[in-house]
Amino acid sequence: MSHPLEPGTIKEARPEGVTEDRVGVLSPRPCPGGEARWRHGEGLLVVPRSLPLSPTSPPRAWRPPRPGATSGSAVPASSRTARGTEDFPWVLVLLTLLSPAEISRIIQLDLDLKYTANIRELFEEFDRFPPGAVIGLAREMQPVYRHTFWQFRRENPQSRVGDPPPEGLPGFNSGVMLLNLEAMRQSALYRRLLEPAALQRLTDKYHFRGHLGDQDFFTVAGMEHPELFHVLDCTWNRQLCTWWKDHGYRDVFDAYFRCEGHVRIFHGNCNTPIPED
């Protein structure tokens, strides 16, 4: 079956009324276990990225390590290879350094999404980036990082790390990402965070051992440098997974999962059914 855009390619696409930039949307990896699927926004070509092998909630074959565990072997090798923190930052390096200079902005999407709004409205979020921001993401809507940052939270009981919104820092979900490539190329701070030594310092400081690859990288970076991120409203990535509610966090789950307003993108993470129209 032929497609208008093959995985890994970039094509010019301008929403109506947009004149200043060339806009690219790409999938860095082929879709595993099936054909790639493409969706078109009105005037904006959107190529969804591959469905991650390791969803926001752990897969059935994996359970999160108990607090105090030090071994990284709990995360299956397939997850580490596909979306591990070891290899992901180099994908970002390729996006920022190897993509054509005229490609200034990219929207990267998971496949397990359902849209109820014009994708052009999501593109307009780029115009709302504060000075210094390079990436737009919605907050994580489960207490996964409350769990993952358990040691840092125990040593820093007054910290907001891992707490629910609006005052807390619950981390990010990478199902919907807006990447301002031009800003990434110009940001010395962002480029420094891609260096192995800088990443090591962050993970050591927060005692962080993740299993969600790109999402983990953005979350740890956001704890230290929130100025690099534009926080999307939860309605742009309304996550539906409730795995952590039944695995030790029922008492606080609703504080993370709450999302008010008309949902513009449903995210059926961890194979959660998406509501019908």
Backbone as CSV, one residue per row, in Angstrom:
resi,resn,N_x,N_y,N_z,CA_x,CA_y,CA_z,C_x,C_y,C_z
1,MET,0.851,-1.196,0.000,0.000,0.000,0.000,0.884,1.241,0.000
2,SER,0.634,2.170,-0.863,1.451,3.374,-0.923,0.885,4.438,0.002
3,HIS,1.763,5.285,0.486,1.372,6.357,1.387,1.962,7.658,0.869
4,PRO,1.325,8.779,1.177,1.847,10.055,0.684,3.162,10.441,1.313
5,LEU,3.493,9.839,2.452,4.725,10.195,3.139,5.246,8.957,3.846
6,GLU,6.446,8.541,3.548,7.010,7.354,4.173,7.584,7.706,5.542
7,PRO,7.657,6.721,6.473,8.218,7.010,7.794,9.612,7.601,7.680
8,GLY,9.849,8.631,8.481,11.150,9.245,8.524,11.354,10.380,7.539
9,THR,10.358,10.665,6.700,10.504,11.759,5.753,9.784,12.998,6.251
10,ILE,10.086,14.111,5.634,9.499,15.386,6.023,8.959,16.067,4.776
11,LYS,7.831,16.677,4.894,7.214,17.326,3.749,6.630,18.664,4.174
12,GLU,6.683,19.609,3.268,6.116,20.917,3.578,4.604,20.814,3.706
13,ALA,4.060,21.487,4.703,2.606,21.523,4.883,2.266,22.769,5.677
14,ARG,1.477,23.626,5.133,1.134,24.861,5.819,-0.360,24.944,6.087
15,PRO,-0.744,25.153,7.383,-2.149,25.448,7.648,-2.552,26.741,6.967
16,GLU,-3.803,26.855,6.668,-4.307,28.060,6.020,-3.992,29.282,6.866
17,GLY,-3.435,30.283,6.248,-3.117,31.505,6.959,-1.720,31.542,7.549
18,VAL,-1.005,30.381,7.550,0.350,30.343,8.095,1.328,30.626,6.968
19,THR,2.173,31.628,7.127,3.074,32.014,6.043,4.538,32.023,6.448
20,GLU,4.836,32.057,7.776,6.209,32.338,8.152,7.104,31.106,8.183
21,ASP,6.549,29.922,8.313,7.388,28.756,8.519,6.977,27.609,7.623
22,ARG,7.923,26.730,7.394,7.583,25.425,6.841,7.357,24.498,8.025
23,VAL,6.339,23.699,7.963,5.947,22.873,9.094,6.083,21.408,8.713
24,GLY,6.831,20.641,9.476,6.966,19.222,9.202,6.425,18.403,10.345
25,VAL,5.847,17.277,10.035,5.391,16.352,11.060,5.849,14.972,10.640
26,LEU,6.563,14.273,11.499,7.145,13.028,11.050,7.044,11.941,12.099
27,SER,7.270,10.704,11.636,7.343,9.551,12.513,8.772,9.039,12.503
28,PRO,9.471,9.064,13.655,10.865,8.656,13.648,11.079,7.162,13.503
29,ARG,10.034,6.370,13.772,10.198,4.922,13.700,9.002,4.328,12.980
30,PRO,9.174,3.216,12.264,8.028,2.563,11.632,7.104,1.979,12.671
31,CYS,5.850,1.835,12.319,4.854,1.284,13.228,5.043,-0.216,13.364
32,PRO,5.272,-0.753,14.578,5.457,-2.185,14.728,4.142,-2.939,14.631
33,GLY,4.169,-4.097,14.008,3.011,-4.973,14.005,1.872,-4.529,13.131
34,GLY,2.128,-3.724,12.133,1.027,-3.297,11.277,1.445,-2.177,10.361
35,GLU,0.572,-1.809,9.451,0.881,-0.746,8.520,0.881,0.604,9.216
36,ALA,1.719,1.479,8.722,1.666,2.856,9.197,0.349,3.470,8.750
37,ARG,-0.183,4.329,9.583,-1.425,5.004,9.223,-1.175,6.504,9.234
38,TRP,-1.793,7.188,8.292,-1.571,8.618,8.186,-2.906,9.361,8.334
39,ARG,-2.836,10.493,9.008,-4.014,11.352,9.097,-3.632,12.721,8.576
40,HIS,-4.580,13.390,7.988,-4.335,14.735,7.487,-5.170,15.733,8.277
41,GLY,-4.515,16.745,8.817,-5.247,17.862,9.355,-5.627,18.766,8.189
42,GLU,-6.446,19.735,8.466,-6.873,20.642,7.407,-5.732,21.599,7.084
43,GLY,-4.961,21.253,6.056,-3.824,22.065,5.676,-2.528,21.663,6.342
44,LEU,-2.576,20.842,7.382,-1.369,20.425,8.088,-1.250,18.916,7.998
45,LEU,-0.176,18.446,7.370,0.029,17.010,7.220,0.597,16.452,8.507
46,VAL,-0.067,15.489,9.081,0.343,14.908,10.357,0.689,13.452,10.137
47,VAL,1.908,13.070,10.433,2.344,11.682,10.328,2.534,11.161,11.733
48,PRO,1.631,10.332,12.237,1.756,9.885,13.628,3.005,9.052,13.812
49,ARG,3.604,9.174,14.997,4.743,8.332,15.299,4.265,6.945,15.676
50,SER,5.202,6.025,15.855,4.829,4.643,16.136,4.213,4.516,17.513
51,LEU,3.366,3.530,17.680,2.769,3.230,18.962,3.852,2.675,19.870
52,PRO,4.087,3.261,21.041,5.194,2.812,21.872,4.973,1.397,22.384
53,LEU,6.065,0.664,22.529,5.973,-0.687,23.065,5.783,-0.665,24.571
54,SER,6.183,0.416,25.198,6.025,0.532,26.639,5.084,1.690,26.926
55,PRO,3.801,1.425,27.237,2.827,2.505,27.422,3.030,3.228,28.732
56,THR,2.212,4.265,28.951,2.334,5.039,30.176,2.168,4.160,31.403
57,SER,1.257,3.208,31.360,1.216,2.223,32.430,2.053,1.041,31.978
58,PRO,2.699,0.344,32.909,3.551,-0.769,32.508,2.759,-1.853,31.802
59,PRO,3.353,-2.551,30.827,2.673,-3.647,30.151,2.461,-4.816,31.093
60,ARG,1.621,-5.772,30.674,1.287,-6.887,31.545,2.515,-7.666,32.002
61,ALA,3.539,-7.698,31.154,4.716,-8.487,31.483,5.641,-7.781,32.470
62,TRP,5.300,-6.572,32.869,6.182,-5.787,33.721,5.426,-5.230,34.894
63,ARG,6.082,-5.182,36.041,5.534,-4.520,37.215,6.567,-3.544,37.723
64,PRO,6.160,-2.381,38.223,7.141,-1.401,38.676,7.919,-1.935,39.861
65,PRO,9.217,-1.626,39.958,9.997,-2.073,41.104,9.477,-1.442,42.381
66,ARG,9.561,-2.173,43.463,9.148,-1.614,44.742,10.147,-0.569,45.190
67,PRO,9.684,0.408,45.983,10.627,1.397,46.489,11.797,0.720,47.186
68,GLY,13.004,1.168,46.843,14.199,0.575,47.411,14.908,-0.355,46.464
69,ALA,14.206,-0.811,45.413,14.836,-1.700,44.445,15.845,-0.927,43.621
70,THR,16.974,-1.564,43.303,18.024,-0.893,42.547,18.256,-1.509,41.191
71,SER,17.762,-2.714,40.973,18.026,-3.376,39.703,17.179,-2.778,38.603
72,GLY,17.789,-2.592,37.411,17.051,-2.094,36.267,16.487,-3.207,35.416
73,SER,16.656,-4.463,35.849,16.259,-5.599,35.018,14.758,-5.797,34.963
74,ALA,13.984,-5.035,35.803,12.534,-5.218,35.800,11.909,-4.756,34.499
75,VAL,12.585,-3.852,33.793,12.048,-3.355,32.533,12.463,-4.295,31.418
76,PRO,11.506,-4.844,30.660,11.861,-5.794,29.608,12.785,-5.178,28.581
77,ALA,13.654,-6.007,28.012,14.636,-5.516,27.056,13.977,-4.844,25.866
78,SER,12.801,-5.348,25.439,12.123,-4.748,24.293,11.748,-3.311,24.566
79,SER,11.343,-3.006,25.814,10.969,-1.645,26.150,12.197,-0.747,26.186
80,ARG,13.298,-1.272,26.735,14.502,-0.458,26.813,15.034,-0.154,25.424
81,THR,14.926,-1.117,24.526,15.425,-0.911,23.178,14.549,0.057,22.411
82,ALA,13.219,-0.109,22.553,12.304,0.695,21.758,12.173,2.114,22.267
83,ARG,12.223,2.265,23.595,11.896,3.579,24.127,12.662,3.862,25.406
84,GLY,13.865,3.282,25.502,14.630,3.418,26.728,15.316,4.755,26.842
85,THR,15.600,5.153,28.076,16.282,6.412,28.280,17.705,6.358,27.756
86,GLU,18.246,5.148,27.540,19.602,5.042,27.044,19.731,5.601,25.631
87,ASP,18.751,5.336,24.762,18.940,5.679,23.358,18.090,6.846,22.886
88,PHE,17.110,7.283,23.645,16.194,8.276,23.088,16.825,9.630,22.796
89,PRO,17.662,10.191,23.688,18.142,11.541,23.403,18.793,11.686,22.036
90,TRP,19.324,10.621,21.480,19.964,10.740,20.170,18.924,10.951,19.073
91,VAL,17.698,10.501,19.271,16.638,10.810,18.323,16.416,12.322,18.292
92,LEU,16.410,12.937,19.466,16.239,14.390,19.520,17.407,15.102,18.857
93,VAL,18.608,14.575,19.065,19.768,15.184,18.410,19.589,15.161,16.901
94,LEU,19.118,14.024,16.373,18.902,13.925,14.934,17.850,14.923,14.468
95,LEU,16.776,15.064,15.233,15.729,16.004,14.852,16.252,17.431,14.804
96,THR,17.040,17.795,15.799,17.485,19.175,15.896,18.670,19.475,14.992
97,LEU,19.544,18.503,14.782,20.767,18.763,14.044,20.713,18.353,12.582
98,LEU,19.926,17.313,12.260,19.945,16.780,10.911,18.728,17.161,10.081
99,SER,17.656,17.591,10.703,16.503,18.007,9.913,16.838,19.311,9.187
100,PRO,16.290,19.513,7.990,16.590,20.735,7.226,16.278,21.990,8.026
101,ALA,17.097,22.983,7.854,16.950,24.213,8.636,15.595,24.871,8.412
102,GLU,15.018,24.693,7.202,13.727,25.324,6.926,12.568,24.612,7.627
103,ILE,12.814,23.414,8.173,11.792,22.732,8.978,11.929,23.239,10.397
104,SER,11.019,24.070,10.815,11.171,24.757,12.093,10.316,24.159,13.206
105,ARG,9.252,23.463,12.861,8.329,22.957,13.885,7.806,21.583,13.479
106,ILE,7.701,20.701,14.464,7.203,19.344,14.216,6.183,18.979,15.282
107,ILE,5.091,18.369,14.865,4.131,17.775,15.800,4.306,16.269,15.727
108,GLN,4.551,15.650,16.864,4.762,14.207,16.921,3.645,13.595,17.765
109,LEU,3.001,12.552,17.225,1.797,11.999,17.846,1.882,10.484,17.966
110,ASP,1.321,9.972,19.048,1.115,8.532,19.154,-0.016,8.119,18.215
111,LEU,-0.110,6.823,17.967,-1.184,6.326,17.107,-2.484,6.066,17.864
112,ASP,-2.414,5.888,19.179,-3.615,5.544,19.945,-4.367,6.801,20.374
113,LEU,-4.660,7.655,19.381,-5.329,8.921,19.642,-6.612,9.032,18.830
114,LYS,-7.549,9.823,19.356,-8.770,10.141,18.633,-8.984,11.641,18.720
115,TYR,-9.193,12.277,17.550,-9.277,13.728,17.478,-10.735,14.178,17.407
116,THR,-11.068,15.192,18.190,-12.403,15.782,18.121,-12.331,17.254,17.725
117,ALA,-11.125,17.737,17.434,-10.931,19.133,17.043,-10.040,19.182,15.812
118,ASN,-10.068,20.314,15.138,-9.211,20.527,13.981,-7.758,20.567,14.439
119,ILE,-6.903,19.761,13.795,-5.503,19.690,14.204,-4.796,21.028,14.037
120,ARG,-5.358,21.910,13.226,-4.783,23.249,13.055,-4.778,24.007,14.379
121,GLU,-5.777,23.738,15.210,-5.819,24.399,16.513,-4.645,23.979,17.386
122,LEU,-4.215,22.728,17.247,-3.051,22.275,18.000,-1.799,22.989,17.512
123,PHE,-1.682,23.157,16.203,-0.530,23.887,15.659,-0.451,25.294,16.227
124,GLU,-1.592,25.896,16.470,-1.607,27.269,16.978,-1.023,27.374,18.384
125,GLU,-0.895,26.230,19.070,-0.269,26.243,20.395,1.187,26.696,20.332
126,PHE,1.836,26.512,19.180,3.210,26.995,19.048,3.298,28.491,19.339
127,ASP,2.262,29.229,18.967,2.271,30.671,19.174,2.138,31.045,20.646
128,ARG,1.801,30.078,21.481,1.627,30.339,22.910,2.862,29.935,23.724
129,PHE,3.894,29.437,23.066,5.120,29.075,23.779,5.693,30.322,24.461
130,PRO,6.019,30.240,25.742,6.683,31.379,26.388,8.135,31.479,25.915
131,PRO,8.772,32.617,26.113,10.173,32.753,25.712,11.044,31.676,26.362
132,GLY,11.870,31.037,25.572,12.757,30.002,26.087,12.229,28.594,25.968
133,ALA,10.910,28.442,25.747,10.329,27.106,25.637,10.650,26.498,24.281
134,VAL,10.910,25.189,24.264,11.248,24.504,23.019,10.322,23.334,22.724
135,ILE,9.591,22.857,23.731,8.752,21.670,23.581,7.411,21.907,24.270
136,GLY,6.318,21.439,23.647,5.000,21.519,24.256,4.469,20.130,24.550
137,LEU,4.049,19.900,25.795,3.511,18.614,26.238,2.425,18.840,27.279
138,ALA,1.531,17.859,27.403,0.555,17.881,28.487,1.118,17.140,29.697
139,ARG,0.567,17.414,30.846,0.982,16.737,32.066,0.600,15.254,32.023
140,GLU,1.387,14.446,32.693,1.031,13.046,32.922,-0.184,13.007,33.838
141,MET,-1.151,12.133,33.518,-2.410,12.103,34.256,-2.567,10.873,35.132
142,GLN,-1.457,10.250,35.482,-1.438,9.189,36.481,-0.274,9.460,37.427
143,PRO,-0.294,8.858,38.626,0.798,9.100,39.580,2.034,8.253,39.313
144,VAL,2.343,8.008,38.046,3.502,7.188,37.716,4.785,7.815,38.230
145,TYR,4.909,9.141,38.152,6.147,9.771,38.615,6.137,10.037,40.113
146,ARG,4.997,10.016,40.734,4.959,9.986,42.200,5.662,8.723,42.670
147,HIS,5.440,7.649,41.922,6.065,6.369,42.235,7.550,6.371,41.880
148,THR,7.868,6.819,40.671,9.236,6.725,40.183,10.198,7.614,40.966
149,PHE,9.729,8.760,41.441,10.576,9.678,42.203,10.470,9.417,43.710
150,TRP,10.126,8.220,44.119,9.846,7.950,45.533,11.025,8.316,46.430
151,GLN,12.243,8.008,46.018,13.396,8.259,46.878,13.666,9.753,47.010
152,PHE,13.598,10.478,45.896,13.792,11.931,45.953,12.719,12.571,46.819
153,ARG,11.480,12.113,46.685,10.381,12.672,47.471,10.583,12.387,48.960
154,ARG,11.089,11.211,49.290,11.313,10.875,50.695,12.410,11.756,51.294
155,GLU,13.453,12.034,50.489,14.557,12.862,50.976,14.226,14.350,50.944
156,ASN,13.206,14.726,50.161,12.820,16.133,50.018,11.309,16.255,50.191
157,PRO,10.829,16.085,51.400,9.373,16.025,51.627,8.624,17.303,51.263
158,GLN,9.316,18.426,51.153,8.647,19.672,50.795,8.634,19.907,49.282
159,SER,9.244,19.007,48.524,9.318,19.179,47.081,7.962,18.947,46.418
160,ARG,7.731,19.628,45.289,6.513,19.425,44.511,6.675,18.307,43.474
161,VAL,7.866,17.747,43.373,8.147,16.704,42.388,7.226,15.507,42.606
162,GLY,6.506,15.129,41.549,5.613,13.983,41.621,4.241,14.283,42.174
163,ASP,4.021,15.502,42.687,2.704,15.865,43.209,1.743,16.173,42.062
164,PRO,0.425,16.105,42.320,-0.563,16.370,41.259,-0.676,17.847,40.946
165,PRO,-1.229,18.175,39.772,-1.488,19.574,39.438,-2.644,20.096,40.296
166,PRO,-2.816,21.407,40.380,-2.097,22.424,39.600,-0.789,22.883,40.227
167,GLU,-0.589,22.620,41.516,0.615,23.117,42.182,1.793,22.154,42.047
168,GLY,1.512,20.862,41.844,2.577,19.873,41.794,3.210,19.737,40.428
169,LEU,4.209,18.864,40.355,4.928,18.562,39.115,4.777,17.082,38.815
170,PRO,3.679,16.700,38.155,3.396,15.278,37.926,4.189,14.656,36.788
171,GLY,5.008,15.441,36.070,5.708,14.926,34.905,4.901,15.141,33.643
172,PHE,5.457,14.688,32.513,4.836,14.890,31.212,4.426,13.570,30.579
173,ASN,3.471,13.667,29.644,3.089,12.535,28.811,3.423,12.883,27.370
174,SER,4.138,12.000,26.675,4.646,12.323,25.342,3.756,11.825,24.215
175,GLY,2.497,11.519,24.488,1.592,11.085,23.427,1.305,12.149,22.396
176,VAL,1.379,13.413,22.811,1.202,14.566,21.917,2.352,15.518,22.204
177,MET,3.198,15.755,21.207,4.371,16.604,21.423,4.485,17.657,20.328
178,LEU,4.750,18.870,20.727,5.045,19.964,19.817,6.522,20.304,19.974
179,LEU,7.300,20.114,18.915,8.741,20.325,18.971,9.096,21.545,18.129
180,ASN,9.571,22.577,18.777,10.022,23.772,18.074,11.498,23.572,17.736
181,LEU,11.780,23.039,16.561,13.144,22.688,16.192,14.050,23.911,16.137
182,GLU,13.528,25.021,15.647,14.342,26.230,15.575,14.775,26.668,16.970
183,ALA,13.836,26.625,17.920,14.171,27.004,19.291,15.139,26.007,19.912
184,MET,14.983,24.707,19.591,15.909,23.700,20.098,17.329,23.969,19.620
185,ARG,17.462,24.303,18.334,18.790,24.558,17.775,19.449,25.772,18.429
186,GLN,18.640,26.749,18.817,19.176,27.985,19.369,19.371,27.951,20.877
187,SER,18.801,26.946,21.547,18.843,26.892,23.008,20.108,26.174,23.494
188,ALA,21.027,26.934,24.069,22.236,26.337,24.630,21.892,25.423,25.804
189,LEU,20.890,25.813,26.595,20.480,24.996,27.723,19.961,23.647,27.260
190,TYR,19.096,23.644,26.264,18.552,22.389,25.755,19.654,21.490,25.201
191,ARG,20.582,22.073,24.453,21.666,21.274,23.873,22.542,20.667,24.965
192,ARG,22.748,21.405,26.052,23.556,20.864,27.155,22.881,19.662,27.791
193,LEU,21.555,19.696,27.872,20.839,18.579,28.500,20.945,17.298,27.690
194,LEU,21.282,17.383,26.429,21.440,16.196,25.599,22.802,15.541,25.772
195,GLU,23.697,16.180,26.490,25.017,15.609,26.722,24.928,14.529,27.799
196,PRO,25.582,13.389,27.593,25.499,12.279,28.567,25.832,12.700,29.990
197,ALA,26.835,13.537,30.182,27.209,13.939,31.539,26.100,14.731,32.216
198,ALA,25.429,15.592,31.444,24.330,16.381,32.012,23.159,15.491,32.378
199,LEU,22.844,14.540,31.508,21.768,13.601,31.813,22.087,12.784,33.055
200,GLN,23.345,12.382,33.179,23.736,11.589,34.344,23.575,12.390,35.630
201,ARG,23.948,13.660,35.583,23.793,14.495,36.775,22.332,14.607,37.181
202,LEU,21.433,14.763,36.200,20.012,14.865,36.520,19.478,13.576,37.119
203,THR,19.786,12.453,36.481,19.255,11.187,36.986,19.833,10.864,38.360
204,ASP,21.076,11.245,38.606,21.666,11.014,39.932,20.985,11.902,40.977
205,LYS,20.759,13.156,40.632,20.148,14.085,41.582,18.766,13.606,42.013
206,TYR,17.982,13.122,41.033,16.603,12.721,41.328,16.461,11.221,41.581
207,HIS,17.591,10.499,41.660,17.571,9.050,41.873,16.608,8.386,40.884
208,PHE,16.722,8.788,39.643,15.704,8.418,38.662,16.124,7.220,37.832
209,ARG,15.236,6.217,37.778,15.371,5.088,36.872,14.018,4.912,36.189
210,GLY,13.923,5.321,34.945,12.646,5.300,34.250,12.495,4.119,33.316
211,HIS,11.336,4.063,32.679,11.056,2.986,31.711,10.266,3.518,30.513
212,LEU,10.131,4.837,30.416,9.285,5.411,29.364,10.049,6.288,28.385
213,GLY,11.348,6.143,28.340,12.167,6.763,27.305,12.014,8.262,27.176
214,ASP,11.497,8.719,26.023,11.386,10.148,25.748,10.608,10.871,26.834
215,GLN,9.538,10.258,27.279,8.711,10.867,28.316,9.502,11.066,29.605
216,ASP,10.312,10.082,29.955,11.144,10.197,31.152,12.157,11.330,31.008
217,PHE,12.768,11.421,29.835,13.755,12.477,29.601,13.117,13.854,29.773
218,PHE,11.943,14.066,29.157,11.283,15.355,29.273,10.869,15.629,30.714
219,THR,10.415,14.601,31.404,9.972,14.783,32.787,11.118,15.187,33.696
220,VAL,12.241,14.474,33.612,13.384,14.822,34.456,13.902,16.214,34.102
221,ALA,13.990,16.500,32.811,14.448,17.827,32.389,13.504,18.912,32.890
222,GLY,12.198,18.623,32.864,11.210,19.599,33.301,11.236,19.864,34.791
223,MET,11.634,18.878,35.578,11.763,19.103,37.018,12.841,20.140,37.301
224,GLU,13.910,20.097,36.517,15.044,20.998,36.724,14.915,22.302,35.947
225,HIS,14.322,22.220,34.752,14.256,23.396,33.868,12.856,23.529,33.260
226,PRO,11.868,23.907,34.048,10.501,24.041,33.522,10.378,25.100,32.445
227,GLU,11.326,26.009,32.379,11.256,27.084,31.387,11.421,26.578,29.959
228,LEU,11.872,25.345,29.786,12.029,24.776,28.450,10.714,24.249,27.878
229,PHE,9.654,24.239,28.682,8.426,23.554,28.282,7.212,24.469,28.288
230,HIS,6.386,24.273,27.272,5.044,24.851,27.233,4.076,23.741,27.608
231,VAL,3.307,23.952,28.663,2.390,22.920,29.148,1.067,23.013,28.395
232,LEU,0.752,21.961,27.644,-0.520,21.899,26.937,-1.647,21.622,27.916
233,ASP,-2.811,22.150,27.623,-3.979,21.829,28.428,-4.268,20.332,28.331
234,CYS,-4.808,19.765,29.397,-5.065,18.322,29.429,-6.019,17.885,28.327
235,THR,-6.836,18.796,27.821,-7.791,18.421,26.776,-7.107,18.117,25.445
236,TRP,-5.823,18.497,25.296,-5.074,18.158,24.091,-4.433,16.775,24.188
237,ASN,-4.488,16.164,25.354,-3.950,14.811,25.543,-4.657,14.196,26.730
238,ARG,-5.963,13.913,26.528,-6.778,13.394,27.618,-6.510,11.879,27.741
239,GLN,-5.563,11.557,28.613,-5.161,10.164,28.811,-6.247,9.399,29.556
240,LEU,-6.451,8.156,29.145,-7.561,7.365,29.661,-7.129,6.189,30.535
241,CYS,-5.850,5.880,30.544,-5.368,4.730,31.311,-5.550,4.959,32.814
242,THR,-5.985,3.928,33.526,-6.190,4.018,34.976,-5.415,2.935,35.718
243,TRP,-4.330,2.425,35.125,-3.587,1.304,35.699,-3.145,1.579,37.131
244,TRP,-2.647,2.777,37.369,-2.100,3.066,38.691,-3.171,3.225,39.763
245,LYS,-4.400,3.409,39.369,-5.475,3.503,40.355,-5.634,2.194,41.121
246,ASP,-5.420,1.087,40.437,-5.579,-0.231,41.044,-4.261,-0.826,41.507
247,HIS,-3.213,-0.024,41.510,-1.906,-0.540,41.904,-1.225,0.398,42.898
248,GLY,-1.963,0.690,43.978,-1.363,1.368,45.110,-1.619,2.845,45.257
249,TYR,-2.343,3.463,44.296,-2.498,4.912,44.354,-3.947,5.360,44.221
250,ARG,-4.886,4.534,44.652,-6.298,4.869,44.538,-6.638,6.142,45.310
251,ASP,-5.990,6.354,46.456,-6.350,7.483,47.314,-6.004,8.831,46.700
252,VAL,-5.017,8.865,45.789,-4.621,10.146,45.200,-4.883,10.192,43.697
253,PHE,-5.378,9.119,43.132,-5.456,9.004,41.673,-6.277,10.119,41.037
254,ASP,-7.426,10.423,41.590,-8.321,11.398,40.961,-7.694,12.781,40.846
255,ALA,-6.771,13.119,41.743,-6.119,14.426,41.682,-5.254,14.549,40.426
256,TYR,-4.744,13.429,39.936,-3.938,13.419,38.713,-4.828,13.278,37.471
257,PHE,-5.890,12.511,37.593,-6.686,12.098,36.441,-7.722,13.135,36.030
258,ARG,-7.987,14.084,36.898,-9.026,15.081,36.632,-8.659,15.956,35.434
259,CYS,-9.650,16.167,34.536,-9.439,17.028,33.364,-10.762,17.650,32.979
260,GLU,-10.865,18.944,33.105,-12.103,19.660,32.809,-12.017,20.330,31.450
261,GLY,-13.158,20.415,30.772,-13.213,21.074,29.478,-13.486,20.089,28.359
262,HIS,-13.771,20.626,27.180,-14.060,19.806,26.011,-12.790,19.113,25.535
263,VAL,-12.817,17.789,25.489,-11.633,17.029,25.089,-11.424,17.150,23.579
264,ARG,-10.229,17.558,23.192,-9.890,17.714,21.776,-9.100,16.528,21.225
265,ILE,-8.353,15.846,22.094,-7.665,14.610,21.697,-7.784,13.610,22.837
266,PHE,-8.399,12.461,22.557,-8.414,11.346,23.494,-7.183,10.487,23.262
267,HIS,-6.584,10.023,24.348,-5.385,9.181,24.279,-5.690,7.849,24.965
268,GLY,-5.835,6.798,24.171,-6.161,5.488,24.722,-4.930,4.721,25.146
269,ASN,-4.135,5.327,26.016,-2.906,4.660,26.449,-3.203,3.417,27.270
270,CYS,-2.239,2.518,27.300,-2.316,1.167,27.877,-3.546,0.413,27.360
271,ASN,-3.797,0.586,26.049,-4.863,-0.147,25.357,-6.253,0.139,25.920
272,THR,-6.444,1.315,26.478,-7.741,1.692,27.031,-8.693,2.077,25.902
273,PRO,-9.931,1.540,25.918,-10.891,1.912,24.880,-11.179,3.408,24.879
274,ILE,-11.302,3.977,23.698,-11.622,5.392,23.544,-13.126,5.545,23.365
275,PRO,-13.753,6.498,24.052,-15.217,6.651,23.947,-15.673,6.846,22.500
276,GLU,-16.812,6.247,22.182,-17.409,6.458,20.863,-18.034,7.847,20.824
277,ASP,-18.312,8.319,19.624,-18.938,9.633,19.449,-20.317,9.655,20.104
